[in-house]
Amino acid sequence: MKHANALGALRRCLDDPVMAYSSETLCSTMVLIIVQTLPGLNPTYARGHSVGAAQILKGRGFTGPKDDFESKLLLSLRGPVAVEGLINDQISMTQQQWKDLVYNQIDIDNIDGQMMKCLARLPDLMHRGRCTLRSSSLPTTHLLEVQKEVRALRDSFGPTLESLRQRWNDTDITIATQFPEFIHSRSIIHAHFSRSYGMALAVGIILNCMLAALDGNAHEVSQASAQLSDEVLDLADAVDQYRPLGTIYMVLCLAAAWVGATNPEKKIIIEIRLVDYKTDVLGPVATHYPAGLELIETRFSLK
């Protein structure tokens, strides 16, 4: 009943031309995304709210946060919207709108912000790459242009991934030198580092899949993807202590790892781990839901 009342209140806010683009409405959308991600609820609803959040952000314009509260709210919302954009064509933004979505003064100059900037470029590049490969009327120069952009993004993302990997491996040193005020809250920083590192691994795999589709030379990137998949699997074991809420991102990471893995036996291991992590979101019914991994592979491979 409370959930239904909340949905009704949100719909009334969205019908109001002023309230539709307010901080309060954005916050309500974020809360509903969180609530509907909890075990036992249909994940389609949470995905729908991510689409709704994207529409609100587009409608209000990317003029930047009005205050510190809205800055942190946008920092929280951008992740679910960007991730949903990877697999859902209902979220449609221009390259500039994606760039504006992830721009935030809080992390503009650090490696977490750099990772988010790369993630936010993927939906538009995937759409353009898919259209290019499907169309027989577009000139070859169009394909070469997208291919060049993906390769350049992959190359520029390499140092960011390596920095996040190094930070994860040196968590204790990093906390002591850069975040001494959190020395007694190691688990909070550790969980954050793991999330950024895991998302970076997923981004790396997706870029490899896109490049293989556009370039036609899969050998170079398949080995790199397999290595990143192994890292995701190792990370899944290391962050088990932060389940369930602190590891929801692992569903995407493990799905990407399955796509990137080249060994059939490794794929089976990853899929078993993925179903295990999905129980944190879907509850016991996770084993009854189709994994949808082939569909995700199709998306990442621009088919």
N, C-alpha and C positions, 0 to 999 in steps of 0.2 A: 504493500500500500504506500509506504513512504517513498519507495523508488518510483512508483507511478506518479505520485504527487510531484516529485522532483522533476520528472520529465515534462509534466504538464506546465509547471512553473517556467521551465526553460523555454518551452514552445511559446508561451505568452511573451517572454522577454524578446525572443527572436522576431516576434510579430511587431514589436515596438521599434520604430525607426531610430530611437535614441538608445534604448537599452540594448538593442541587438549588438552594438559595437562597444559596449561598456566593459570596464575591467571586471565588473561583477559577473557578467555573462560569460566572459572568457574563463573566469575562475570556476564558475559552475560547470562549464564544459569539461575542464580539467579534472574536477572532482568526480564527475560521472565516468570519465575515462578510467580513472583509478578504481572506482567502485565496481565497474562492470568488467574489470580485468581480474577481479578476485575469483577464486575457484567456484565452479558450479554455475556461473552465468554464461550466457551465449556470447562468445567473443565478437560476433558480428555486430553487436550493439556498440561495443567499445570502438570498433573500427568505424562505425557510422559516426560516432562523436568526433573521431579524428578528422573525418571528411567535413563534418560541421565546423570544427575549429578552423580548418583551412579556408572554408567559405567565409567565416566571420573575419578572419585576418585579411583576406582579399578585399572584402567589402569595406572594411574600415580604412584600408590603405596602410602602407608600411611607413608610417610617419615617425616611428620610434616610440618608446615607452613614455607615458605621461609622468611616471614617478618610479620610485625604487621598487614598490610592490609590483607594478606592472612589468618592470624590467625582469624581475625574478620569475614572474608568471610566464612571460614569453620565453624565458630561458628553459622552463619546464615543458612548455607546449611544443616547441620546435622539434624535439626528438620524435614524439609520436607521429606528428604530421609528416616529417621527412621520411620516416620508416614506412608509413602507410603509403606514401607516394611511390615507393619502390614497387609495390604490388597491386596498386589500385588506381585505375585510370580515372576514377571519379575526382581525384585530386589533380587538378590541372593548373599549373602556374607557368609563367614565363621564366626564362633564365634569371632575369633581374628580380622577379618576385621571390624566387627561391633564395637568391643571394640576400635579399632584404630580410627574409624570414629568419635566417640564422645569425644575422648581424646582431651582436650584443656587446655592449661596452665591458661587461663583466669578464668575458674571456676572449676578447678580440685579439689579444696578442699572445695567447698561450697555445699549447699544442692541442688542448681539448677543443678550442675554438677552430683551429685549423682542420681538425678532423671533421667537425660539423660542417664546415664550409665545403669540404670535399663530398661529404654525404649528400648535402643539399644540391650539388650539381648533378648527381646521378639520375634522378627522375627525368629531367629534361633531356639529358644525353641519351638515356635509354629510349625515350620516345622518338627522338630524332633518328637514332640508329635503327630502330625497328622500322620506322617509316621508310628509311633509305633502302634497307634490305628487302622490303616487301614491294617497293615500287620499281617498275621496269622503265618508267618514263623519266626518272631523275637522272641527270648527267653523272658520269663517274666522278667528277670533281666534288660533287656533294658527298659521296661516300668517303673520298679521301680527306675531306675537311673534317668530318665527324671522327674518322679514324685518327687523324692527327690530334684532335682535341682530347680523345680518350687516352692516347698514348702519352701526351704531355701531362695530363692530369695524373696518370699512373706514375710517371717518373717523378713529378713534383710531390706526390703523396708519400713516396718511399721514405724520405727523411722523417716525416711526421710519424709514420708507422714505427720506424726504428726508435724514435724518441719515446713513444708510448710503450714500446716493448721494453726498452731499457729502464724506464721509470717503474714499470711493473716489477721487473726483476730486482730493482734496487729500492723497493718500497721503504724499508726501514731507514736507509740513508737519506732518501728524499724527504721523509717526514721530519727527520732530525734537523736537516739543514734548511729546508724551505718552509716547513709548517711546524715549527717547534711548539706553537700554541696548541697543536692537536696531538701532542705526543701521548696523551692519555686516552685519545680517541682513535687509536690506530685502525680499528676495524672500519670506521667511517671512511677514512682516506683510502684504505686498502680496497674497499668495495668500489669506491669511485674510480680508482686506478684500473681495476679489473674491468669495469664497464666500458671505459674509454678504450682500453686495449682490445677488448672483445669486439666492440663496434668497428675499430680500425681494421681488425683481421677480416671482418665481414666485408667492409668496404674494399679491401685489397682483393678479396676473392671475386667480388662483383666486377671490379675493374678488369680483372684477368679474363673473366667470362665474356665481357663486352668486347675486349680487344681480340680475343680468339674468334668471335663471331664476325667482326669487321675486317680482320686482317686475313683470316683463313689459315694462319700458321699457329696451330694450337700447341705445338710441342714446347715452345719457349715458356708459355704461361701456365701450361698444365702442371709442370713440375713445381712452379712457384705456388700455385693454388694448393697442391697436395701438401706442401710444407705448411702453409697457413692453416689448412684443415687440421693437421696434426696439432698445431698450437691451440686451436679452438678446443679440441678434445682434451688437451692437458688443462686448459683453463677451466673447462667444465668441472673437472675433478677438484681443482684448487678453490673454487668459489662455492662449493656445495654448502658451506656453513652459512651463506647469506640467503639461502632460500627461505621463503618463496619470493618475497617482494623485492629483494635485492638482486635477483638474477633473472627477472623476466626477459631481459635483453638476450639471454642465452638461447631463446627459442629462435630468434633470427640468426644468431651466430651459428648455431648448430645446423640450421637449414642451409645456410651458405656453405658451411663445412662439408655437408653431404654433397652439394653441387660440385664443390672443388675437389673432392676426393677422387682419386683415379683407381684405387684398389677396391674391388667389389666387397671384400671382407671388411675393409675399413668403413665402407658405406653402411654395412649392416650394423656395425658397432655404433656409428654415429646416430643412426636412426633409432636404435634402442635407447641411447642417451637422450635423444630429442623427445621421444615419447615420455620418458621419465620426467624431463623438465616441463613438458606440457601439462602434466598433472597439477603443477603449481597454478596453472591458469584455468584449466578445464575441470580439474578434480578427477575423480575415478573414471569419468566418461572419456578421458583423453585417449584411451586405448581403442575406443569405438569410432573416433574421428579419423577419416583418411588423412594421411600425413600431408598430402598435397605437394610433395617434394618435386614431382615431375613438373607440376605447374610452375613452381618457383624456378626450377631449372630453365623452363621455357622463357620465363620473364627475364632472368639474368642473362640468358644467351640470345636475347633479342629476337626470338622466334615468333 
